[in-house]
Amino acid sequence: MSPAHASRAPRWYTIPVRVGLVTFIGTRLSLAVILLAAIFGTVIVAALKGVHPDLRIAYRHIALPMALVVGGIVFVLALMMEIRHYRQAKALSAIERLS
């Protein structure tokens, strides 16, 4: 038999690091996808109207505000999930210490 694997107790200071990392990556990814869609939409609308596309609109008025909203949502959800994970890990660590 192999020795039992001793897990360490969860640390609360890892929560902000993981939440920040997930929020940063989620916001950057959403900005890229939304900006791509906004550029395509701006080019299509400009072609239908017969004018030159102003791509500043795609970034300033569409992609950036939407990415900030998505970033806020990702932050709240990541924070809730990390707190839940921390509480579960803390409870499991306490149970493991008792047995």
Residue frames as a rotation matrix with the C-alpha (Angstrom) as fourth column:
MET 1
0.574 0.819 0.000 0.00
0.819 -0.574 0.000 0.00
0.000 0.000 -1.000 0.00
SER 2
-0.313 -0.643 0.699 1.14
0.576 -0.714 -0.398 3.49
0.755 0.278 0.594 -0.72
PRO 3
-0.722 0.027 -0.691 1.10
0.624 -0.405 -0.668 6.14
-0.298 -0.914 0.275 2.01
ALA 4
0.353 0.935 0.012 -1.93
0.891 -0.333 -0.309 8.38
-0.285 0.120 -0.951 2.19
HIS 5
-0.373 -0.411 0.832 -1.62
0.711 -0.703 -0.029 11.60
0.597 0.580 0.554 0.24
ALA 6
-0.116 0.284 -0.952 -1.77
0.851 -0.466 -0.243 14.47
-0.512 -0.838 -0.188 2.70
SER 7
0.092 0.208 0.974 -3.40
0.751 -0.657 0.069 17.54
0.654 0.725 -0.216 1.17
ARG 8
-0.847 -0.444 -0.293 -2.68
0.529 -0.643 -0.554 20.95
0.057 -0.624 0.779 2.53
ALA 9
-0.043 0.854 -0.519 -5.28
0.726 -0.331 -0.604 23.32
-0.687 -0.402 -0.605 3.88
PRO 10
0.284 0.202 0.937 -6.67
0.882 -0.438 -0.173 25.86
0.376 0.876 -0.303 1.41
ARG 11
-0.597 -0.546 -0.587 -5.26
0.698 -0.715 -0.045 29.36
-0.396 -0.436 0.808 1.53
TRP 12
0.421 0.872 -0.248 -7.55
0.654 -0.482 -0.584 32.38
-0.629 0.084 -0.773 1.31
TYR 13
0.134 -0.407 -0.904 -4.98
-0.292 -0.888 0.357 34.62
-0.947 0.216 -0.238 -0.39
THR 14
-0.836 -0.376 0.400 -5.05
0.240 0.405 0.882 32.52
-0.494 0.833 -0.248 -3.56
ILE 15
0.089 0.968 0.234 -8.65
0.819 0.063 -0.571 33.56
-0.567 0.242 -0.787 -4.21
PRO 16
0.591 0.186 -0.785 -7.90
-0.129 -0.939 -0.319 37.13
-0.796 0.290 -0.531 -5.43
VAL 17
-0.480 -0.833 -0.273 -5.06
-0.485 -0.007 0.874 35.89
-0.731 0.553 -0.401 -7.62
ARG 18
-0.759 0.226 0.610 -7.21
0.522 0.771 0.364 33.31
-0.388 0.595 -0.704 -9.41
VAL 19
0.349 0.931 -0.109 -10.20
0.699 -0.336 -0.632 35.66
-0.625 0.144 -0.767 -9.67
GLY 20
0.309 -0.306 -0.901 -7.99
-0.375 -0.909 0.180 38.39
-0.874 0.283 -0.396 -11.13
LEU 21
-0.755 -0.655 0.030 -6.42
-0.271 0.353 0.895 36.04
-0.597 0.668 -0.444 -13.63
VAL 22
-0.479 0.662 0.577 -9.75
0.796 0.605 -0.033 34.58
-0.371 0.443 -0.816 -14.78
THR 23
0.517 0.687 -0.511 -11.27
0.425 -0.724 -0.543 38.07
-0.743 0.063 -0.666 -15.03
PHE 24
-0.066 -0.639 -0.767 -8.33
-0.511 -0.638 0.576 39.41
-0.857 0.430 -0.285 -17.04
ILE 25
-0.911 -0.307 0.276 -8.35
0.033 0.613 0.789 36.48
-0.412 0.728 -0.548 -19.47
GLY 26
-0.218 0.922 0.321 -12.15
0.874 0.330 -0.356 36.51
-0.434 0.203 -0.878 -19.82
THR 27
0.488 0.377 -0.787 -12.27
0.115 -0.922 -0.370 40.25
-0.865 0.090 -0.494 -20.45
ARG 28
-0.383 -0.720 -0.579 -9.48
-0.565 -0.313 0.764 40.13
-0.731 0.620 -0.286 -23.04
LEU 29
-0.869 0.088 0.487 -11.05
0.361 0.787 0.501 37.18
-0.339 0.611 -0.715 -24.83
SER 30
0.137 0.990 0.037 -14.49
0.825 -0.094 -0.557 38.78
-0.547 0.107 -0.830 -24.89
LEU 31
0.259 -0.114 -0.959 -13.00
-0.257 -0.965 0.046 42.05
-0.931 0.235 -0.279 -26.17
ALA 32
-0.762 -0.628 -0.158 -11.33
-0.338 0.176 0.925 40.22
-0.552 0.758 -0.346 -29.05
VAL 33
-0.677 0.558 0.481 -14.45
0.700 0.690 0.184 38.28
-0.229 0.461 -0.857 -30.06
ILE 34
0.344 0.855 -0.389 -16.81
0.662 -0.514 -0.545 41.24
-0.666 -0.071 -0.743 -29.71
LEU 35
-0.017 -0.429 -0.903 -14.41
-0.373 -0.835 0.404 43.54
-0.928 0.344 -0.146 -31.58
LEU 36
-0.928 -0.307 0.211 -14.19
0.042 0.476 0.878 41.06
-0.370 0.824 -0.429 -34.46
ALA 37
-0.278 0.911 0.304 -17.98
0.939 0.325 -0.115 40.84
-0.204 0.254 -0.946 -34.67
ALA 38
0.421 0.430 -0.798 -18.33
0.351 -0.889 -0.294 44.63
-0.836 -0.156 -0.525 -34.39
ILE 39
-0.492 -0.652 -0.577 -15.81
-0.363 -0.449 0.816 45.20
-0.791 0.611 -0.016 -37.20
PHE 40
-0.877 0.230 0.423 -17.67
0.469 0.601 0.646 42.78
-0.106 0.765 -0.635 -39.45
GLY 41
0.087 0.987 -0.138 -20.97
0.931 -0.129 -0.340 44.45
-0.353 -0.099 -0.930 -38.58
THR 42
0.205 -0.082 -0.975 -19.60
0.016 -0.996 0.087 47.95
-0.979 -0.033 -0.203 -39.18
VAL 43
-0.807 -0.552 -0.210 -18.12
-0.230 -0.033 0.973 46.96
-0.544 0.833 -0.100 -42.54
ILE 44
-0.644 0.635 0.426 -21.38
0.763 0.574 0.296 45.31
-0.057 0.516 -0.855 -43.63
VAL 45
0.341 0.801 -0.491 -23.49
0.731 -0.555 -0.397 48.30
-0.591 -0.223 -0.775 -42.60
ALA 46
-0.077 -0.450 -0.890 -21.10
-0.246 -0.856 0.454 50.72
-0.966 0.254 -0.045 -44.32
ALA 47
-0.946 -0.263 0.190 -21.18
0.090 0.351 0.932 48.62
-0.312 0.898 -0.308 -47.50
LEU 48
-0.254 0.933 0.253 -24.98
0.956 0.282 -0.079 48.60
-0.145 0.222 -0.964 -47.49
LYS 49
0.550 0.447 -0.706 -25.07
0.435 -0.874 -0.215 52.38
-0.713 -0.189 -0.675 -47.07
GLY 50
0.634 -0.361 0.684 -22.32
0.699 -0.111 -0.707 52.94
0.331 0.926 0.181 -49.63
VAL 51
0.806 -0.409 0.427 -19.97
-0.494 -0.863 0.104 54.86
0.326 -0.295 -0.898 -47.31
HIS 52
-0.174 -0.928 -0.328 -16.49
-0.243 0.363 -0.899 54.24
0.954 -0.077 -0.289 -45.93
PRO 53
0.589 0.411 -0.696 -16.57
0.499 0.493 0.713 52.28
0.636 -0.767 0.085 -42.65
ASP 54
0.100 -0.508 0.856 -15.50
-0.676 -0.666 -0.316 54.16
0.730 -0.546 -0.410 -39.52
LEU 55
0.140 -0.090 -0.986 -13.99
0.306 0.951 -0.043 51.37
0.942 -0.296 0.161 -37.44
ARG 56
-0.859 -0.385 0.339 -13.51
-0.161 -0.425 -0.891 53.63
0.487 -0.820 0.303 -34.43
ILE 57
-0.028 0.939 0.343 -17.22
-0.933 -0.148 0.327 53.14
0.358 -0.311 0.880 -33.80
ALA 58
0.478 0.191 -0.857 -16.71
-0.111 0.981 0.156 49.38
0.871 0.021 0.490 -33.57
TYR 59
-0.381 -0.725 -0.574 -14.12
0.546 0.325 -0.772 49.79
0.746 -0.608 0.272 -30.84
ARG 60
-0.942 -0.134 0.308 -15.28
-0.114 -0.735 -0.669 52.84
0.316 -0.665 0.677 -28.86
HIS 61
-0.411 0.876 0.254 -19.04
-0.909 -0.415 -0.040 52.39
0.070 -0.247 0.966 -28.90
ILE 62
0.568 0.639 -0.519 -19.55
-0.612 0.750 0.253 48.65
0.551 0.174 0.816 -29.24
ALA 63
0.293 -0.489 -0.822 -16.62
0.226 0.870 -0.438 46.43
0.929 -0.057 0.365 -28.22
LEU 64
-0.708 -0.679 0.194 -15.17
-0.011 -0.264 -0.964 48.33
0.706 -0.685 0.180 -25.26
PRO 65
-0.328 0.623 0.710 -18.45
-0.931 -0.342 -0.130 48.88
0.162 -0.704 0.692 -23.33
MET 66
0.679 0.620 -0.393 -19.59
-0.566 0.783 0.259 45.32
0.468 0.046 0.882 -23.97
ALA 67
0.045 -0.750 -0.659 -16.22
0.240 0.649 -0.722 43.89
0.970 -0.125 0.209 -22.89
LEU 68
-0.765 -0.291 0.575 -16.39
-0.420 -0.452 -0.787 45.90
0.489 -0.843 0.224 -19.66
VAL 69
0.186 0.906 0.379 -19.85
-0.974 0.121 0.189 44.52
0.126 -0.405 0.906 -18.94
VAL 70
0.695 0.007 -0.719 -18.68
-0.140 0.982 -0.126 40.97
0.705 0.188 0.684 -19.68
GLY 71
-0.380 -0.918 -0.115 -15.61
0.057 0.101 -0.993 41.56
0.923 -0.384 0.014 -17.49
GLY 72
-0.493 0.290 0.820 -17.82
-0.838 -0.411 -0.359 42.61
0.233 -0.864 0.446 -14.59
ILE 73
0.630 0.775 -0.056 -19.97
-0.751 0.625 0.214 39.54
0.201 -0.092 0.975 -15.00
VAL 74
0.393 -0.585 -0.710 -16.91
0.100 0.794 -0.599 37.27
0.914 0.165 0.370 -15.21
PHE 75
-0.602 -0.649 0.466 -15.50
-0.346 -0.315 -0.884 38.91
0.720 -0.693 -0.035 -12.06
VAL 76
-0.087 0.667 0.740 -18.66
-0.996 -0.068 -0.057 38.29
0.012 -0.742 0.670 -10.03
LEU 77
0.824 0.441 -0.356 -19.05
-0.472 0.882 -0.001 34.70
0.314 0.169 0.934 -11.24
ALA 78
0.107 -0.871 -0.479 -15.38
0.086 0.488 -0.869 33.86
0.990 0.052 0.127 -10.72
LEU 79
-0.606 -0.296 0.739 -15.49
-0.632 -0.385 -0.673 35.34
0.484 -0.874 0.046 -7.22
MET 80
0.336 0.815 0.472 -18.58
-0.941 0.315 0.125 33.30
-0.047 -0.486 0.873 -6.32
MET 81
0.811 -0.037 -0.583 -17.06
-0.163 0.944 -0.287 30.08
0.561 0.328 0.760 -7.68
GLU 82
-0.208 -0.972 -0.112 -13.72
-0.033 0.122 -0.992 30.61
0.978 -0.203 -0.058 -5.93
ILE 83
-0.426 0.134 0.895 -15.38
-0.880 -0.291 -0.375 31.33
0.210 -0.947 0.242 -2.59
ARG 84
0.687 0.721 0.094 -17.50
-0.726 0.678 0.111 28.20
0.016 -0.145 0.989 -2.97
HIS 85
0.549 -0.573 -0.609 -14.43
0.037 0.744 -0.667 26.16
0.835 0.344 0.430 -3.90
TYR 86
-0.479 -0.760 0.439 -12.51
-0.398 -0.258 -0.880 27.55
0.782 -0.596 -0.179 -0.90
ARG 87
-0.046 0.550 0.834 -15.31
-0.998 0.009 -0.061 26.65
-0.041 -0.835 0.549 1.51
GLN 88
0.884 0.374 -0.281 -15.62
-0.411 0.907 -0.085 23.14
0.223 0.191 0.956 0.13
ALA 89
0.212 -0.893 -0.396 -11.86
0.063 0.417 -0.907 22.59
0.975 0.168 0.145 0.25
LYS 90
-0.491 -0.350 0.798 -11.76
-0.703 -0.382 -0.600 23.92
0.515 -0.855 -0.058 3.81
ALA 91
0.400 0.723 0.563 -14.53
-0.905 0.409 0.118 21.54
-0.145 -0.557 0.818 4.90
LEU 92
0.873 -0.103 -0.477 -12.91
-0.108 0.913 -0.394 18.58
0.475 0.395 0.786 3.17
SER 93
-0.159 -0.985 0.061 -9.56
-0.186 -0.031 -0.982 19.44
0.970 -0.168 -0.178 4.75
ALA 94
-0.290 0.134 0.947 -11.18
-0.947 -0.179 -0.265 19.51
0.134 -0.975 0.179 8.20
ILE 95
0.785 0.610 0.107 -12.84
-0.616 0.788 0.025 16.14
-0.069 -0.086 0.994 7.57
GLU 96
0.579 -0.642 -0.502 -9.54
-0.003 0.615 -0.789 14.70
0.815 0.458 0.354 6.39
ARG 97
-0.408 -0.739 0.536 -7.76
-0.552 -0.268 -0.790 15.91
0.727 -0.618 -0.299 9.53
LEU 98
0.112 0.540 0.834 -10.37
-0.986 0.167 0.025 14.25
-0.125 -0.825 0.551 11.73
SER 99
0.940 0.340 -0.011 -10.00
-0.337 0.929 -0.154 10.86
-0.042 0.148 0.988 10.10
